[in-house]
Amino acid sequence: MADEHERPVIASLHESNNSIHIATIAPAGLGPTGPNGQQYSVEYLSQLLKDKKQLAAFPNVFHHLERLADEEISKVRVALFQFEFTKEQISLPDAEGEIQVKTEKVFVPAKEHPDYNFVGRILGPRGMTAKQLEQETGCKIMVRGRGSMRDKKKVTYKIVFEELNRGKANWEHLSEELHVLIQCEDTPNRSRVKLARAVEEVKKLLIPAPEGEDELKRKQLMELAIINGTYRSATEQAAAAAAQLAAKQPLAAALQAAVNFLLYFVLFEKLHYFF
């Protein structure tokens, strides 16, 4: 029997008679394996996010459950969607000198690929791709320059917003071409190593993948659907298709009956003509 601490932690909240019942759920379906051997799946992550929303309905009540939920969501997300930038660990030298802030710029080939969503590819859903890259390289990753205001939903408003703020304090970067600003705070010799790795990985993201072969985009879209609550598993999609087909059957039967009636009516008229 597995140790109780090795079970997947979170659970579903069910409210009845003003009480809350917490039942541990196990990941369903096949997927990447967690540190304790459990199988992770997108369905499991989707359920965890729903559970977290239910926990949010009781603020400042289930402190430990909220923390455990966040930890489990983070573990499952990493297992399912973490993109392998590189398998080689950064080998850092011993620190020499004082800690300083060093930066590098990598310009985005937006002119060569005007319709490609480089900003979304670099940042990822809720900035998750950039955060992962930051953790792996020890550098801060920021998208700057014209066209970097990703959070503005309407293109027209986005352009106006950038024009109004161009040249103002903290908005000087809007006068530059679209680029990725990489920042590292460390000793000079260690910063050089970290920045070199970060530049290398960012440049990989700036190479458009062929349509249908972009594994990173596929993972990002799936993760975004789960976050937005619009993800549907293959089983759910099949069930929805079956329901739509079943809904169409009565209509098809009615149409067939109408066609049969017309055929019988025409045949009857012809027979009546001859007799």
C-alpha positions as CSV (number, residue, x, y, z in Angstrom):
1,M,0.0,0.0,0.0
2,A,1.4,3.4,-1.0
3,D,2.3,5.8,1.7
4,E,-0.5,8.3,2.3
5,H,1.9,11.2,1.7
6,E,2.7,10.0,-1.8
7,R,-0.9,10.3,-3.0
8,P,-1.9,13.2,-5.2
9,V,-2.8,15.9,-2.9
10,I,-5.8,17.8,-3.8
11,A,-9.3,17.2,-3.8
12,S,-12.7,18.1,-4.9
13,L,-14.9,20.2,-2.7
14,H,-18.6,19.3,-2.5
15,E,-21.0,21.5,-0.6
16,S,-24.1,20.1,0.9
17,N,-26.1,21.0,4.0
18,N,-23.7,23.9,4.7
19,S,-20.8,21.5,5.0
20,I,-17.8,20.8,2.9
21,H,-16.5,17.3,2.1
22,I,-13.0,16.9,0.8
23,A,-12.3,13.8,-1.2
24,T,-8.9,13.0,-2.6
25,I,-8.8,12.4,-6.3
26,A,-6.2,10.6,-8.4
27,P,-5.0,11.7,-11.8
28,A,-6.9,10.1,-14.6
29,G,-5.6,9.0,-17.9
30,L,-2.0,8.6,-19.2
31,G,0.5,11.4,-19.1
32,P,3.9,12.4,-17.8
33,T,4.9,10.7,-14.6
34,G,5.3,12.8,-11.4
35,P,8.1,12.5,-8.8
36,N,6.2,9.7,-6.9
37,G,5.2,7.7,-10.0
38,Q,1.7,9.1,-10.4
39,Q,0.4,9.7,-13.9
40,Y,-0.5,13.3,-14.7
41,S,-3.1,14.3,-17.3
42,V,-4.7,17.5,-18.6
43,E,-8.0,16.3,-17.2
44,Y,-6.4,16.2,-13.7
45,L,-5.0,19.7,-14.1
46,S,-8.3,21.0,-15.3
47,Q,-10.0,19.5,-12.2
48,L,-7.3,21.0,-9.9
49,L,-8.0,24.5,-11.4
50,K,-11.8,24.0,-10.8
51,D,-11.0,22.9,-7.2
52,K,-8.9,26.0,-6.7
53,K,-11.9,28.2,-7.9
54,Q,-14.1,26.4,-5.3
55,L,-11.5,27.1,-2.6
56,A,-11.5,30.8,-3.6
57,A,-15.2,30.9,-2.5
58,F,-14.0,30.4,1.1
59,P,-11.2,33.0,1.5
60,N,-9.0,32.8,4.6
61,V,-10.5,29.4,5.6
62,F,-8.5,26.7,3.9
63,H,-5.0,28.1,4.0
64,H,-3.2,24.8,3.8
65,L,-5.5,23.5,1.1
66,E,-4.9,26.6,-1.0
67,R,-1.1,26.2,-0.6
68,L,-1.3,22.5,-1.5
69,A,-3.5,23.2,-4.5
70,D,-1.0,25.8,-5.8
71,E,1.9,23.3,-5.3
72,E,0.1,20.5,-7.0
73,I,-1.0,22.7,-9.9
74,S,2.6,23.9,-10.4
75,K,3.9,20.3,-10.4
76,V,1.4,19.1,-12.9
77,R,1.7,22.1,-15.1
78,V,5.5,21.7,-15.3
79,A,5.1,17.9,-16.0
80,L,2.6,18.5,-18.8
81,F,3.6,21.8,-20.5
82,Q,7.3,22.6,-19.6
83,F,9.1,23.1,-22.8
84,E,12.6,21.6,-23.0
85,F,14.8,24.6,-23.9
86,T,17.9,22.7,-23.2
87,K,18.9,19.6,-21.3
88,E,22.3,21.0,-20.3
89,Q,22.6,22.6,-16.9
90,I,24.3,26.0,-16.7
91,S,27.8,25.6,-15.2
92,L,28.6,28.7,-13.3
93,P,32.0,29.8,-12.1
94,D,32.8,31.0,-8.6
95,A,31.6,34.6,-8.1
96,E,34.3,37.2,-8.8
97,G,33.7,40.9,-8.2
98,E,30.7,42.9,-7.1
99,I,27.1,42.1,-8.1
100,Q,26.0,44.2,-11.1
101,V,23.0,44.4,-13.4
102,K,23.9,43.4,-17.0
103,T,21.5,43.4,-20.0
104,E,21.4,42.1,-23.5
105,K,18.9,42.8,-26.3
106,V,17.7,40.3,-28.9
107,F,15.7,41.9,-31.7
108,V,12.6,40.2,-32.9
109,P,12.4,39.5,-36.7
110,A,8.9,41.1,-36.9
111,K,9.5,42.7,-40.3
112,E,10.5,39.4,-41.9
113,H,7.5,37.7,-40.3
114,P,4.8,40.4,-39.8
115,D,2.0,38.0,-39.1
116,Y,3.8,35.8,-36.7
117,N,2.9,36.1,-33.0
118,F,6.4,36.3,-31.5
119,V,5.2,38.1,-28.3
120,G,2.7,35.4,-27.5
121,R,5.3,32.7,-28.2
122,I,7.9,34.2,-25.9
123,L,5.6,35.0,-23.0
124,G,3.2,32.1,-23.2
125,P,-0.1,31.8,-21.3
126,R,-0.1,34.1,-18.3
127,G,3.7,34.6,-19.0
128,M,4.4,31.0,-18.1
129,T,6.9,30.3,-21.0
130,A,9.0,33.4,-20.1
131,K,8.8,32.5,-16.4
132,Q,10.2,29.0,-17.1
133,L,13.0,30.5,-19.2
134,E,13.8,32.9,-16.3
135,Q,14.0,29.9,-13.9
136,E,16.3,28.0,-16.2
137,T,18.7,30.8,-17.1
138,G,18.6,33.0,-13.9
139,C,17.8,36.0,-16.1
140,K,14.8,38.3,-16.3
141,I,13.0,38.1,-19.7
142,M,11.0,41.1,-20.9
143,V,9.5,42.0,-24.3
144,R,10.0,45.6,-25.2
145,G,9.7,48.0,-28.1
146,R,6.9,48.7,-30.6
147,G,4.2,46.1,-30.6
148,S,5.1,44.8,-27.2
149,M,1.9,45.8,-25.4
150,R,0.4,42.3,-25.5
151,D,-2.2,42.9,-22.8
152,K,-4.1,45.4,-25.0
153,K,-6.9,43.3,-26.7
154,K,-7.8,45.8,-29.4
155,V,-5.2,46.5,-32.0
156,T,-6.3,50.1,-32.6
157,Y,-6.3,50.9,-28.9
158,K,-2.9,49.2,-28.5
159,I,-1.4,51.5,-31.2
160,V,-2.9,54.6,-29.7
161,F,-1.8,53.6,-26.2
162,E,1.8,53.1,-27.5
163,E,1.8,56.5,-29.4
164,L,0.5,58.4,-26.3
165,N,3.2,56.9,-24.0
166,R,6.1,56.9,-26.5
167,G,9.0,59.1,-25.1
168,K,7.5,59.3,-21.6
169,A,9.5,58.1,-18.5
170,N,9.7,54.3,-18.3
171,W,8.2,54.1,-21.9
172,E,11.3,55.0,-23.9
173,H,11.5,51.5,-25.2
174,L,8.4,52.1,-27.3
175,S,10.6,54.2,-29.7
176,E,12.7,51.1,-30.4
177,E,12.0,48.1,-32.6
178,L,10.4,45.0,-31.0
179,H,13.0,43.2,-28.9
180,V,13.5,40.9,-26.0
181,L,15.4,42.6,-23.1
182,I,17.4,40.1,-21.0
183,Q,18.5,41.3,-17.6
184,C,20.8,39.5,-15.2
185,E,21.9,40.6,-11.6
186,D,25.1,38.8,-10.6
187,T,28.8,39.1,-10.6
188,P,30.2,40.0,-14.1
189,N,31.7,36.6,-14.8
190,R,28.6,34.7,-13.8
191,S,26.3,37.2,-15.7
192,R,28.2,36.5,-18.9
193,V,27.4,32.8,-18.7
194,K,23.8,33.3,-17.8
195,L,23.2,36.0,-20.4
196,A,24.8,33.8,-23.1
197,R,22.5,30.9,-22.3
198,A,19.4,33.2,-22.2
199,V,20.3,34.8,-25.5
200,E,20.7,31.4,-27.1
201,E,17.4,30.1,-25.9
202,V,15.5,33.3,-26.8
203,K,16.9,33.1,-30.3
204,K,15.4,29.6,-30.6
205,L,12.0,31.0,-29.9
206,L,12.4,33.6,-32.6
207,I,12.6,30.9,-35.4
208,P,9.1,30.3,-36.7
209,A,8.2,26.6,-36.7
210,P,6.4,25.1,-39.7
211,E,2.6,25.1,-39.4
212,G,1.4,22.0,-37.6
213,E,4.9,21.1,-36.3
214,D,5.1,23.7,-33.5
215,E,5.2,21.6,-30.3
216,L,5.6,24.7,-28.1
217,K,2.5,26.4,-29.6
218,R,0.5,23.2,-29.2
219,K,1.3,23.1,-25.5
220,Q,0.7,26.8,-25.0
221,L,-2.8,26.6,-26.7
222,M,-3.7,23.6,-24.6
223,E,-2.6,25.2,-21.4
224,L,-4.5,28.4,-22.3
225,A,-7.7,26.4,-22.9
226,I,-7.3,24.7,-19.5
227,I,-6.8,28.1,-17.8
228,N,-9.8,29.6,-19.6
229,G,-11.9,26.5,-18.8
230,T,-12.6,25.8,-22.5
231,Y,-10.5,22.6,-22.7
232,R,-12.4,19.5,-23.8
233,S,-10.8,16.0,-23.7
234,A,-11.1,13.6,-26.6
235,T,-13.8,11.8,-24.6
236,E,-15.8,15.0,-24.0
237,Q,-15.4,16.0,-27.7
238,A,-16.7,12.5,-28.8
239,A,-19.7,12.8,-26.4
240,A,-20.5,16.3,-27.7
241,A,-20.4,15.1,-31.3
242,A,-22.6,12.1,-30.5
243,A,-25.1,14.5,-28.8
244,Q,-25.2,16.8,-31.8
245,L,-25.8,13.8,-34.1
246,A,-28.6,12.5,-31.8
247,A,-30.2,16.0,-31.9
248,K,-30.1,16.0,-35.7
249,Q,-31.7,12.6,-36.0
250,P,-35.3,13.7,-35.2
251,L,-35.0,16.5,-37.8
252,A,-33.6,14.1,-40.4
253,A,-36.5,11.7,-39.7
254,A,-39.0,14.5,-40.1
255,L,-37.5,15.6,-43.4
256,Q,-37.5,12.0,-44.7
257,A,-41.2,11.7,-43.7
258,A,-42.0,14.9,-45.6
259,V,-40.2,13.7,-48.7
260,N,-42.0,10.3,-48.5
261,F,-45.3,12.1,-48.2
262,L,-44.6,14.2,-51.3
263,L,-43.6,11.1,-53.2
264,Y,-46.7,9.3,-52.2
265,F,-48.8,12.4,-53.1
266,V,-47.2,12.7,-56.6
267,L,-47.7,9.0,-57.2
268,F,-51.3,9.1,-56.1
269,E,-52.0,12.1,-58.4
270,K,-50.5,10.2,-61.3
271,L,-52.5,7.1,-60.6
272,H,-55.7,9.2,-60.2
273,Y,-55.0,10.7,-63.7
274,F,-54.8,7.3,-65.3
275,F,-57.9,5.9,-63.6
